[in-house]
Amino acid sequence: MVRLIKPSAKYKETYLLAERELQKEGRHKEFKLDELRKNFSKFIRKLKDDEKGKKLPKGYVPVSTFWLIADEEFIGFLTIRHRLNKNLKRLGGNVGYVIRPSKRNKGYGTEILRLGLLKAKRRGLKRVLVTCDDDNIGSWKIIEANGGILHRKLRYKGKLIRHYWIKIK
């Protein structure tokens, strides 16, 4: 069974394995895995604070984080930014998601976004902005499979970024 849940210490070990996979491909280098292992409960508390808008750095908006779990294993995560500011309208959008490398190309990306749109609807969002790099064909397909309509492409630091709007039904 595949489900989207709030972050939980129950999935600490498979979460840490996923972070190790992501770091091997050059992502999430800011996470020090040994420190994260020691202070996992603090990490979970920070995610809860982020959702409530507590202690956010200047320019940040409240964000809800969800984890995709399948067969009691961490598969990926999805974030829903509660509103858009100027920067998020250009670069980040409302929704972001990551599937761990070992679980890609198995339909989890399409499912995490589908489930995430249900969570966004419960937050009262009527439409969401989702962005991806222009060369990330897998992400285009996921976004378009979930009703994404290409709005524009922007160049940022030499990369072309696609902006999709998804109306939430």
C-alpha positions as CSV (number, residue, x, y, z in Angstrom):
1,M,0.0,0.0,0.0
2,V,1.2,3.5,-1.0
3,R,0.4,6.4,1.3
4,L,1.4,10.0,2.0
5,I,2.0,10.6,5.7
6,K,3.5,13.3,8.0
7,P,7.2,12.7,8.7
8,S,7.7,10.1,11.4
9,A,10.7,8.7,13.3
10,K,9.3,5.3,12.5
11,Y,10.8,5.6,9.0
12,K,14.2,7.0,10.2
13,E,16.3,4.2,8.8
14,T,14.8,4.1,5.3
15,Y,14.7,7.9,5.2
16,L,18.5,8.0,6.0
17,L,19.1,5.4,3.3
18,A,17.2,7.6,0.8
19,E,19.2,10.7,1.8
20,R,22.4,8.7,1.2
21,E,21.2,7.8,-2.3
22,L,20.3,11.5,-3.0
23,Q,23.7,12.6,-1.8
24,K,25.4,10.2,-4.1
25,E,23.8,11.9,-7.0
26,G,24.9,15.3,-5.7
27,R,21.7,16.4,-3.9
28,H,21.0,17.4,-0.3
29,K,24.7,18.0,0.5
30,E,23.6,20.3,3.3
31,F,22.4,17.3,5.3
32,K,25.1,15.8,7.5
33,L,23.9,12.3,7.8
34,D,25.7,11.4,11.1
35,E,24.2,14.5,12.7
36,L,20.8,13.8,11.2
37,R,20.9,10.3,12.6
38,K,21.7,11.6,16.1
39,N,19.2,14.4,16.0
40,F,16.3,12.9,14.0
41,S,13.6,14.0,16.5
42,K,14.9,17.6,16.2
43,F,14.7,17.3,12.4
44,I,11.0,16.1,12.7
45,R,10.2,19.0,15.1
46,K,11.7,21.5,12.6
47,L,9.4,20.1,9.8
48,K,6.4,20.6,12.1
49,D,7.6,24.1,13.0
50,D,8.0,24.9,9.2
51,E,4.4,23.9,8.7
52,K,3.2,26.2,11.5
53,G,5.4,29.1,10.2
54,K,7.5,29.1,13.4
55,K,11.1,30.3,13.2
56,L,11.2,30.6,9.5
57,P,14.1,32.5,7.9
58,K,13.2,35.9,6.3
59,G,11.6,35.3,2.9
60,Y,10.3,31.8,3.6
61,V,6.6,30.8,3.8
62,P,5.0,28.0,5.8
63,V,5.4,24.6,4.2
64,S,3.9,21.2,4.8
65,T,6.1,18.1,4.3
66,F,4.7,14.7,3.5
67,W,6.5,11.4,3.0
68,L,5.5,8.7,0.5
69,I,5.6,5.3,2.1
70,A,5.2,2.0,0.3
71,D,5.5,-1.4,2.1
72,E,6.7,0.4,5.2
73,E,9.6,2.0,3.3
74,F,10.4,5.7,2.7
75,I,10.1,6.3,-1.1
76,G,10.2,10.1,-1.4
77,F,8.9,13.4,0.0
78,L,6.6,16.2,-1.1
79,T,6.3,19.7,0.1
80,I,3.4,22.1,-0.2
81,R,4.2,25.8,0.3
82,H,1.1,27.4,1.7
83,R,1.4,30.5,-0.4
84,L,3.6,32.0,-3.1
85,N,5.9,34.9,-2.6
86,K,7.8,36.7,-5.4
87,N,10.7,34.3,-5.3
88,L,8.5,31.1,-5.3
89,K,6.6,32.5,-8.2
90,R,9.8,32.5,-10.2
91,L,11.7,29.5,-8.9
92,G,10.0,27.1,-6.5
93,G,6.2,27.0,-6.9
94,N,3.8,25.6,-4.4
95,V,4.7,21.9,-4.7
96,G,8.0,20.1,-4.8
97,Y,8.7,16.4,-4.7
98,V,11.6,14.0,-4.8
99,I,11.7,10.3,-5.3
100,R,14.8,8.4,-4.1
101,P,16.9,7.2,-7.0
102,S,16.4,3.5,-6.4
103,K,12.6,3.9,-6.6
104,R,12.4,6.1,-9.7
105,N,10.6,5.0,-12.9
106,K,8.1,2.9,-11.0
107,G,5.1,5.3,-11.0
108,Y,5.9,6.8,-7.6
109,G,6.4,10.3,-8.9
110,T,3.0,10.4,-10.5
111,E,1.4,9.0,-7.4
112,I,3.2,11.3,-4.9
113,L,2.0,14.4,-6.9
114,R,-1.6,13.0,-7.2
115,L,-1.7,12.4,-3.5
116,G,-0.1,15.8,-2.8
117,L,-2.8,17.6,-4.8
118,L,-5.4,16.1,-2.5
119,K,-3.4,17.5,0.5
120,A,-3.2,20.9,-1.3
121,K,-7.0,20.9,-1.8
122,R,-7.5,20.2,1.9
123,R,-5.4,23.3,2.6
124,G,-7.8,25.3,0.5
125,L,-5.6,25.7,-2.6
126,K,-7.5,26.0,-5.9
127,R,-4.4,25.7,-8.1
128,V,-0.8,25.2,-7.6
129,L,2.4,26.1,-9.4
130,V,4.9,23.3,-10.0
131,T,8.3,23.9,-11.6
132,C,10.9,21.6,-13.1
133,D,14.1,21.9,-15.1
134,D,13.4,21.9,-18.8
135,D,15.7,18.9,-19.3
136,N,13.9,16.8,-16.7
137,I,11.5,14.9,-19.0
138,G,10.4,12.5,-16.2
139,S,9.2,15.5,-14.2
140,W,7.3,17.0,-17.2
141,K,5.5,13.7,-17.7
142,I,4.6,13.4,-14.0
143,I,3.3,17.0,-13.9
144,E,1.4,16.7,-17.1
145,A,-0.1,13.3,-16.0
146,N,-1.6,15.2,-13.0
147,G,-3.2,18.0,-15.1
148,G,-0.2,20.4,-15.4
149,I,-0.5,23.0,-18.1
150,L,2.7,24.6,-19.2
151,H,2.5,28.3,-18.5
152,R,6.0,29.5,-19.4
153,K,9.7,28.8,-19.4
154,L,12.2,31.0,-17.6
155,R,16.0,31.0,-17.7
156,Y,17.7,31.0,-14.4
157,K,21.5,30.7,-13.9
158,G,21.8,29.3,-17.4
159,K,19.0,26.7,-17.0
160,L,15.6,26.7,-18.5
161,I,12.9,26.2,-15.9
162,R,9.3,25.1,-16.8
163,H,6.4,26.5,-14.9
164,Y,3.2,24.5,-14.8
165,W,-0.2,25.4,-13.2
166,I,-2.4,22.6,-12.0
167,K,-6.1,23.3,-11.2
168,I,-7.2,21.3,-8.2
169,K,-10.5,19.6,-8.8
